[in-house]
């Protein structure tokens, strides 16, 4: 969706679409699977199961997976969130959440996973994401091990990825609980700002990179998150991840700037922005209206996107949702 100022309820409509999608998944996540009826000789009820993945490939899983390899950080987060974490036997080098994954064996980088290491772990299911090399996915498939992929770009697709991973891993109960929790939390902020007129919603600009400037436009989960938090994305008239001229940012002069933590330093990006004489022209910088989010919450399309929405909503509407969290938390307002 492309935002224009003439579309008075664009943010609210988009936010409501997120809730509608989430509600549907909350109902469906525990429902019947597209699978053959189990036979007495089959130890895993509900299997085999065939689910289409992000590549459009119909992936067949014969039994409830017991040895899962995750080739992507967002996949690892979802696996643990739906209750399949105790069956994860290896992860990619970048997987760092939840904390318990740090003790698991590694199979190489997200962009360069090792086929040999994966197969040596003897998995019965490998789950990857956009960014994993196609030849890696093909090699795992050729070995006879099922490979499933997700590629969520919007918040509604994050719900879809959660539901799909829950289905292929046989975690219907945990998936339903997670989807319901995410939906309930999102509804708090979407419905809590429903009566705010479009023209009174704050404008916000998210920095993905400071110099040169890169940001997130429409058709991204970051744009969805800004809208769900009750604001208007300054770059909402652009599509996808895109460069953004500094002069255009100065002209737009958004009410808030959204930054992320970098390499364990919560305020590094904030310092870079505030030290730049061009950015110091922005009223958000002069007024200290800078929201610093934990990078993984706003950069990984996983369940923690709801944490990012919550942090932004509290900053945008402290009178409605309470003040932003303290500086020691994962989402703070720069001071």
C-alpha positions in Angstrom: 0.0 0.0 0.0 1.3 3.5 -0.9 0.5 6.2 1.7 -0.7 9.5 0.4 -2.0 12.4 2.6 -5.3 12.3 0.7 -6.0 8.8 2.0 -7.4 9.9 5.3 -7.6 6.5 6.9 -4.8 4.7 5.2 -2.8 4.0 8.3 -5.9 2.7 10.2 -7.0 0.6 7.3 -3.6 -1.0 7.0 -3.5 -1.6 10.7 -6.9 -3.2 10.6 -5.8 -5.5 7.8 -3.0 -6.7 10.0 -5.6 -7.5 12.7 -7.9 -9.3 10.3 -5.0 -11.5 9.0 -3.9 -12.2 12.6 -7.4 -13.1 13.7 -7.8 -15.5 10.8 -4.5 -17.2 11.7 -5.4 -17.3 15.4 -8.5 -19.3 14.4 -6.7 -21.6 11.9 -3.4 -22.2 13.7 -4.9 -25.1 15.7 -7.2 -26.5 13.0 -6.9 -29.5 10.7 -3.8 -29.9 8.6 -3.7 -30.7 4.9 -2.5 -34.3 5.4 -3.5 -37.9 4.9 -5.3 -39.6 7.8 -2.9 -41.3 10.1 -2.7 -45.1 10.1 -2.1 -47.3 13.2 1.4 -47.9 12.1 2.3 -44.2 11.9 3.6 -42.9 15.3 3.0 -39.2 14.6 -0.7 -38.2 14.4 -1.4 -35.7 11.7 1.5 -36.8 9.5 2.6 -37.0 6.8 1.8 -33.3 6.1 2.4 -31.3 2.9 2.7 -27.5 3.2 3.7 -25.0 0.5 6.7 -22.9 1.6 7.9 -19.4 0.6 9.4 -20.8 -2.7 6.0 -22.2 -3.7 7.5 -25.7 -3.1 5.1 -28.3 -1.7 7.2 -29.7 1.2 6.2 -33.1 2.5 7.2 -34.1 6.1 6.6 -37.7 6.9 6.7 -37.6 10.7 6.8 -35.1 13.5 10.4 -33.7 13.2 12.7 -34.6 16.1 16.0 -33.2 14.7 15.5 -29.7 13.3 18.2 -27.5 11.9 17.5 -23.8 11.6 19.4 -21.9 8.9 18.1 -18.4 9.8 17.8 -16.3 13.0 14.1 -15.5 12.5 13.4 -19.2 12.0 15.1 -20.0 15.3 13.1 -17.4 17.1 9.9 -18.8 15.8 10.8 -22.4 16.5 11.5 -21.6 20.2 8.4 -19.3 20.4 6.0 -22.0 19.2 7.5 -24.7 21.5 9.8 -26.6 19.1 13.0 -25.4 20.7 13.8 -28.7 22.4 14.0 -30.3 19.0 16.4 -27.8 17.5 19.8 -29.5 17.2 21.8 -26.8 15.2 21.5 -23.2 14.0 23.2 -20.7 11.8 26.1 -18.6 13.1 23.9 -15.5 13.5 21.2 -17.1 15.6 21.4 -15.5 19.1 17.8 -15.5 20.4 16.5 -16.8 22.7 19.7 -16.9 24.8 19.7 -20.7 25.1 20.5 -21.1 21.4 24.0 -19.8 22.0 25.0 -23.3 23.2 23.8 -25.1 20.1 26.2 -26.3 17.3 26.6 -23.9 14.3 26.2 -24.8 10.7 27.8 -21.7 9.1 26.6 -18.2 8.2 23.2 -17.2 7.2 24.4 -16.4 3.6 27.0 -19.3 3.6 25.6 -22.3 5.5 27.6 -25.5 5.2 25.8 -28.4 3.6 28.3 -30.8 5.2 27.7 -29.5 8.7 24.0 -29.6 8.3 24.0 -33.2 7.0 26.4 -34.3 9.7 23.8 -33.3 12.3 21.5 -35.9 10.7 18.4 -33.6 10.6 14.9 -34.8 9.7 13.9 -31.2 8.8 15.8 -28.1 7.8 14.1 -24.7 7.9 15.5 -21.7 6.1 14.6 -18.2 5.0 15.2 -15.7 2.2 18.9 -15.1 2.0 19.9 -18.8 2.3 21.6 -19.7 -1.0 19.4 -21.6 -3.4 22.2 -24.2 -4.1 22.3 -24.9 -0.3 18.6 -25.5 -0.2 18.8 -27.7 -3.3 21.7 -29.7 -1.9 19.8 -30.4 1.4 16.7 -31.4 -0.6 18.8 -33.7 -2.8 20.0 -35.5 0.3 16.4 -36.6 1.0 15.9 -34.3 4.0 12.8 -32.0 3.7 13.7 -28.3 3.4 11.1 -25.7 4.3 11.5 -21.9 3.9 9.7 -18.8 5.1 10.0 -15.2 3.7 7.8 -12.8 5.7 7.9 -9.2 4.4 4.8 -7.8 6.1 3.4 -8.3 9.6 0.5 -10.5 8.2 3.2 -12.7 6.6 5.0 -12.9 10.0 1.8 -14.5 11.4 1.8 -16.8 8.3 5.4 -17.9 8.9 4.6 -18.6 12.5 1.6 -20.7 11.5 3.5 -22.6 8.8 6.4 -23.4 11.1 4.0 -24.5 13.7 2.3 -26.8 11.3 5.4 -28.5 9.9 6.8 -29.0 13.4 3.6 -30.3 14.9 3.3 -27.5 17.5 -0.4 -26.5 17.0 -1.0 -25.6 20.7 2.1 -23.4 21.1 1.5 -21.8 17.7 -2.1 -20.9 18.6 -1.0 -19.5 22.0 1.7 -17.4 20.3 -0.6 -16.1 17.5 -3.3 -15.2 20.0 -0.8 -13.4 22.2 0.7 -11.4 19.3 -2.8 -10.5 18.0 -4.0 -9.3 21.5 -1.0 -7.1 22.0 -1.2 -5.6 18.5 -4.9 -5.0 19.0 -4.1 -2.9 22.1 -2.3 -0.3 20.0 -4.2 -0.5 16.8 -7.6 -0.2 18.5 -6.2 2.2 21.0 -5.4 4.8 18.3 -8.4 4.0 16.1 -10.1 7.4 16.9 -7.0 9.5 16.1 -7.6 11.4 12.8 -5.1 10.8 10.1 -3.8 14.4 10.1 -3.2 14.2 13.9 -1.1 11.1 13.8 2.6 11.7 14.3 5.0 11.2 11.4 8.0 8.9 11.9 11.1 8.1 9.9 13.1 4.9 10.4 16.8 4.9 9.7 18.0 1.5 8.5 21.3 3.2 7.7 22.5 6.7 8.6 25.0 7.6 5.9 23.9 7.3 3.2 20.3 7.1 4.4 18.3 3.9 3.8 14.8 3.5 5.1 11.8 1.2 4.9 8.8 2.3 2.7 5.5 0.6 2.0 5.2 -3.2 1.7 7.7 -3.8 4.6 7.0 -5.0 8.1 8.7 -1.9 9.4 6.1 0.2 7.7 3.4 -2.0 9.1 4.8 -1.6 12.6 4.9 2.2 12.3 1.2 2.2 11.2 0.2 -0.3 13.9 1.7 2.0 16.5 -0.5 4.8 15.3 1.9 6.9 13.2 2.5 7.8 9.6 5.6 6.6 7.8 7.5 9.6 6.3 8.7 7.2 3.5 5.3 5.5 3.1 5.0 6.8 -0.4 8.0 4.7 -1.5 8.2 1.0 -1.9 10.3 -1.5 0.0 13.8 -0.8 1.3 15.1 2.3 -0.3 17.6 5.1 -0.3 16.2 8.5 0.9 17.8 11.9 0.1 18.9 13.9 3.1 17.3 17.0 1.7 13.9 15.2 1.4 14.2 14.2 5.0 14.9 17.7 6.1 12.0 19.0 4.0 9.6 16.3 5.6 10.9 17.1 9.1 9.2 14.0 10.8 7.9 14.2 14.3 10.0 11.2 15.4 13.1 9.4 14.3 13.3 5.6 14.8 16.8 4.1 15.2 18.1 0.8 16.2 20.9 -0.5 18.5 24.1 -1.4 16.8 26.6 -4.1 17.7 25.7 -4.1 21.4 25.9 -0.2 21.7 22.3 1.0 22.3 23.1 4.6 21.5 25.7 4.4 18.7 23.3 5.2 15.9 21.7 7.9 18.0 25.1 9.6 18.5 25.8 9.4 14.8 22.5 11.2 14.0 22.8 13.8 16.7 26.4 14.6 15.7 25.5 15.1 12.1 25.0 18.9 11.4 22.5 18.1 8.6 20.3 15.9 10.9 20.6 18.5 13.7 18.3 20.6 11.6 15.4 18.2 12.3 12.9 19.1 15.0 13.0 15.5 16.2 16.7 15.8 16.9 16.4 19.2 18.5 13.4 18.0 20.6 15.0 14.6 21.5 12.1 12.7 19.9 14.3 9.8 19.0 13.2 6.2 19.6 15.9 3.6 19.9 14.8 0.0 19.3 16.7 -3.2 19.8 17.9 -4.0 16.3 16.5 -7.5 16.1 13.1 -6.4 17.1 12.7 -4.1 14.2 15.0 -5.8 11.7 14.0 -9.4 12.0 10.5 -10.3 10.8 9.6 -12.4 13.8 7.4 -12.5 16.9 9.3 -9.7 18.6 8.0 -7.1 16.0 5.2 -6.7 18.5 7.7 -5.4 21.1 8.8 -2.8 18.5 5.2 -1.7 18.0 4.7 -1.5 21.7 7.8 0.7 22.2 6.8 3.0 19.4 3.2 3.3 20.5 4.3 4.3 24.0 6.6 6.9 22.6 4.0 8.3 20.2 1.1 8.2 22.7 2.5 8.2 26.3 -0.8 9.6 27.6 -2.7 6.6 26.2 -0.2 3.7 26.7 2.2 5.0 29.4 5.7 6.3 29.1 8.4 4.6 27.0 10.5 2.0 28.8 13.6 2.9 30.8 17.0 3.3 29.1 18.0 -0.1 30.5 15.3 -1.9 28.5 15.5 -3.0 24.9 13.5 -0.1 23.6 14.2 3.4 24.8 13.9 7.0 23.9 17.2 8.7 23.4 18.0 11.5 25.7 
